[in-house]
Amino acid sequence: MKPAEYRGDRKIGGLRSSRTVKYRVTALVDHFGKMKLRTITLGEIERFKAKRLNTKTKSGKERSIAAVNRELEVLRAMLRYARNEGWIEFSPFERASTPLISKADEAKRDRILSHDEERLLLATCDNPVRQHLRPLIIAAVDTGMRKGELLSLTWKDIDFVSRTINVRALTTKTLTSRIVPISDRLFTELTRLYERFPDRSLVFGITTKFQHSWETACRIASLDDMHFHDLRATFCTRLIEAGMPIEQVAKLSGHTQLSTLYSHYLGTTNQAIQRATDILNQIHSRSSNDILSGDDCDRNFVN
């Protein structure tokens, strides 16, 4: 669990999320720390799982199933390592008749930013206190880049001539580089930023102020349960609904598995529901017309 080590843009050791993993290990140590490896049974893991699910977070909220699953995944990896080293004969996870970690039970987010909500959100950025959010929000909606990728974006990554952004492998979740396009409105925002801060290395220059400003903007715009990551889902959903093949969307968004794109980011918007309704109505209308105009149809029996 040491911090990641890099050679160029490639990770050669350690963990990029070492701080997060250490936090999860702390919870495991609190419960299992005084136990011997061989005494960690299925029942004890189940007790830990139930205890964590019933323990509030530091902010007083209910702990999510996903959060507990991530802790169990770390425990599973630790016990697998112990088995491979010969310290135990088998891992309790291998003997479970039903999976201890159920991804199906995790709550899947399908929150999408509508065009009206987007206008309200950007309107809150007219305030000088939050004007730094405007280009960042537009970039997230129009590129589908992750928050970490956006905040680490440098001017060297921007090609104003070809109107593209090079998302460096070092900054991505999957350590795979990709190219994303720059829309007209994003081009305008980036040009303004460059003219104002030509000597700044980071494009957006946002670090600790970001989360508080984001939450304030959402509150003023009356956007309930809106996470910054939902802007990435908005990008994917809008492109797919516009007819772009999902494989191409995955290339732009940096998804390595289409199943992730389907299950987590392809939400059902009001526009999609209305379009489905219109299509169904057209189908039923054609079907009724076919019945009414059929040569073999006895019109006396048409209701």
N, C-alpha and C positions, 0 to 999 in steps of 0.2 A: 504493500500500500504506500509506495513512495510516489512523489510527483512524477509526471511524465518527463522522459528525456527525449530530446529530438536531435536528429541529424538532418539539417536542411528542413524540408517540409514533412519528414517522415518520423513517426514515433518509433524509437528503438527500445524503449523500456518504460516501466512504471505505468501509472494510471492517470488519465486526464482528469478524472473525477475523484481523485484520491481523498479530497476533503469530505465529499459526500459519503464515500464508502466508510471512512473513519467514523463519521457520525452514526452510521448504521451499525458498525461494529460495537460502538459504545453501548447501544441498546442490547446487543447480544451478550456482551460481557456482563452487563448488569444482571442478566437472568442466568446465564450459563457459566459465568466466570469461575465459580468455585467448584464446578462439577468436573469429573474426569470424562474424557472423550467417550469411553465405553458406556457411561451411564446416561448419555444423551439419547433417549429413546424417542420413538414416534409420539408416545403420549406426552413426553416433556415438551416436544416441539409444538404439539397441539395446544398445550397449556400456555406456552409463550405466545402463540398466535392469538389465542383468545384474550390474553392479558393485554397485548398491544392494541388490539382492536377496541378494547374498552378503556384505553388510556387516552385522555385528551391530549392534544398538541399543546405546545407552549402558549399559543394564542387562544386556547380554550375551545378549539374546534374539534369535531370528531375526526379521528384518525382514519384515513382512507384505506380501503382494501389494497389499493395499488402500493401505498407506502409500506404496509406490512409485507406485501409480497416481495418488494425490493430487499427488505431486511432478510427475509427467508432465502432469497436467491444468494445473498452473501454467505449465509450460514451453510447453504448447500455446497457452495464452492469451497468453503473452508473444510467441510467434512469430506468432500471428494479429494481434496489435497491430502488430508490425513490418511485416507484409505490408500491413495497412491504411494504414500511414504511408508505404508505398512504399520501405521500406528493403530488402526482399527481394521477389522476384516471387511466391513461393509458400512455404507452410509445408511442411516434410517430412511432417507429419502428414496432409496432403492427398494425398500421393503413395503412402502405404502401401497395399500390396495386402491386407494383413491388419491389423486394428486394433492399434495399439501399446498401447492401453489397453483391457483386457478385464475388464469388470465380472463376467463369468461366472466368472472364475478366482478371484475374491475369496471368502474363506471367509465364509459367512453364519452369523450366530449364531442359534441357536434355543433358547437356554437359558431355561427357564421356572422360576419359583419354585413348587414344590408347596406345598400347604397344610401338610404336615408340616414342610417346610423353613422355611416362614414362621414356624411356632410356635417352632422351634429358634432362628431368627434373632432373633425378638422376645424370647426368653428371655435372650439374651445382653445385652439392654438393661436387664435388672433390676439390673445392676451400675451403681452411681452414675457410674462413669467413662464409661459409654456410654448413659446414660439419655436424653441429648439426641438419640440416633438414633431412638428408638422413634416419635415423632410423624412424623419425616421418612420413615421406611420405610413407615409406614401411609399417609401422604399419597401416596407414589410408587405404591404398589400399588393404591390406591383412586381415584386421579385420572389416572394415566398421564402426569403432568406430567414434563417433563425436569428434570434436576438443576439447570440454570441457572435455570429458571423457578421451581423450589421455593425455591432459596437467595435469590432476589431478591423473593420474595413479601412483601408488607407487609400490615399489619392493615387498611389501607384497601381492599385487594383482597378481603377476607373479608366476606361478607354472612351474619351469623348468623341473620337472620330468614328469608331464603329458602333458607338452607343451600346457598349456591353460592360459587364462587371465580371472580373475574374475572382471567383470565390476560391481562395487558396485552400489547399488540402489541410494545412495546419490548423485552420480555423473551423473546419467542419466537424460534425459529429461522427461521420463515417471515414474521415481522413481521405476523402476523395475530392479532388478539385472539380469545378464545373463552371460553365459560362452562363450568365443570365442576361436577358435584354434590359435595356433602359427605356421605359416608356417616355412619351413626350413630356408629361407633367413631372416625372421624376428627373428628366434631363434638365428641366427648368429649375427645379429645387437644388440639384447638385451644382449647377452653374452658379446660382446665387451663393451657395455655401462656399464654393471655391473662390469667388470674388471677395467674399467677406473674410475668409480665413485661409489665404493661400499658403501660409507658413505652418499651418497645423497638419500634423501627420495623419491623425485620425479624421476620417470624413465627418463624422457626426460629433466627435468630441464630447460624448456623453458617458459618464461612469456612474457615480453614486446618486446623482440627482434623478436618474431615469425613473425608477420604480415609483417614487412618491408622486412625481409629476404625472405619470401614466394613470395611477389610481385616482388622482384628483380630476384629471380630464374625463375619465369614465364616469365619475360621480356627477360632474357638472352636466355631462351629456346624457345622464340617466340611462347608462348602459349597464344592465344587470349581468353579473357573472361573465364579464368579458376579460379574457386574459390576452396578453400581448401575443402569445403563441397562436391565438385564434385568427390573427391576421394572416398567418401562413396557411391555415385551413381555408380562409377566404380566397386567397390566391389560387389554390388548387381547385377549389369548387367552382370558381368563376370560369376558369379555363376549360374545365371538363364540361360544364354546362354550355359553354359556347361552342362545343364540338371538337375540341382538341383531344386526340387520343391520349388515354391515360398513361401510356408508356412514355410519350413525349413530355407530359406534365411531370412524371417521375424524374426524368432527366433534368428538367429545370429546377425542381425542388430538392433534388439530391436524395430521393428515396431509393434505397437499394432493394426494397421488397414492396411489390404492388399491394400485397395484402394489408400492409400498414397504411398505405394511402387510402385504400378502400374503407378500412374499419375506423380509422382515426380522423381523417381529414375530409372525406367526401360526405359532407352533411347534406341534409334535405332542407332546402330553403323554401320560402313561400313561393318564389318564382318557379322552382322546380315542381312544386305541388300544383300550381296553377297550370303549368305547361302539361303536366300529366293529365289533369282534368280535361284540358282542351283536346288532347290527343284522343282520350277515351270517348269524349263527346263526338269527335269526328268519326271514330270507328263505329260507334253506335248509329250515327246518322247515316253512314254509308250502308250499314247492315240493314237498317229500316228501309232505305230506298231500294235496295236489292230485293227485299221481300215484296215491296209494293209493286215493283216493275217486273217481277218474275213472270215468265210465260206460263209456267205450270201452276201458278198460284191462283187459287179460287178466291177472288176478291171478297166473296161473301163471308169468308172466314178470317179476314184481316181485321184485327181489332185496333 
